Amino acid sequence: MINFNVSASFNVIKILFKPGICLPHHTVPNFGELPIPLDKGFRSSGYNSQVKAVVLDKDDCFAYPETNEVYQPYQEHFEALRRAYPGRKLLIVSNTAGAKSWDRRGIQAVDVESATGITVLRHAVKKPGCGAEIMDYFKQHPETGVTHPSQVAIVGDRLTTDMMLANMMGAWGVWVKDGVKPLKQKSIVSFANDLPGPRRPNFTG
């Protein structure tokens, strides 16, 4: 089954007009070096953030592609992140598990939730176009304290899905540069250093 991403195909043209839309606000070599809390990383990059919730990509971020559990070397760091952002403040948004065009019956989402203890968002639109669905989730769970996208950080390994999502919705983006798979196996990374910087989230509230 081909996991075709209509959302990414439609939105990628935006890069031609706003190249910085796919760039991160902070970069880490791998998930194990993700700063906790994430505000530490953004501040080291010159930003003043107030992150209340974190959205995690799954494949090649904290898990090996096509697996549902946390990659073993990252397990301890994953648990530290859970403690820093407890309950609904940590959310998994994947273009496989929970994506209704791929995981139609939500079976993979349930498997990931069982393996990680973290909620997986069921979303109709794939990244980078699911910002509204992410914010709807946080509005349904006011205990997170999230009232604005600038209080959310997106963590993932893909510039044209995860980082583009962060910039499009007005959130913060952390790029996991190397991930679990070797960097050379990834797409659209070689031109990143030549692009202008990302949007700074406009905080209100």
HELIX and SHEET records of a PDB file:
HELIX    1   1 VAL A    6  ASN A   11  1                                   6    
HELIX    2   2 LYS A   14  PHE A   17  1                                   4    
HELIX    3   3 PRO A   19  CYS A   22  5                                   4    
HELIX    4   4 PHE A   31  GLU A   33  5                                   3    
HELIX    5   5 ASP A   39  SER A   44  1                                   6    
HELIX    6   6 GLN A   72  TYR A   74  5                                   3    
HELIX    7   7 GLN A   75  ALA A   84  1                                  10    
HELIX    8   8 GLY A   87  LYS A   89  5                                   3    
HELIX    9   9 ILE A  107  THR A  116  1                                  10    
HELIX   10  10 GLY A  131  GLN A  140  1                                  10    
HELIX   11  11 PRO A  142  THR A  144  5                                   3    
HELIX   12  12 PRO A  149  GLN A  151  5                                   3    
HELIX   13  13 LEU A  159  MET A  163  3                                   5    
HELIX   14  14 MET A  164  MET A  169  1                                   6    
HELIX   15  15 LEU A  183  GLN A  185  5                                   3    
HELIX   16  16 ALA A  192  ASP A  194  5                                   3    
SHEET    1   A 6 HIS A  26  VAL A  28  0                                        
SHEET    2   A 6 TRP A 172  VAL A 176  1                                        
SHEET    3   A 6 VAL A 152  GLY A 156  1                                        
SHEET    4   A 6 ALA A  53  LEU A  56  1                                        
SHEET    5   A 6 LEU A  90  ILE A  92  1                                        
SHEET    6   A 6 THR A 119  VAL A 120  1                                        
END                                                                             
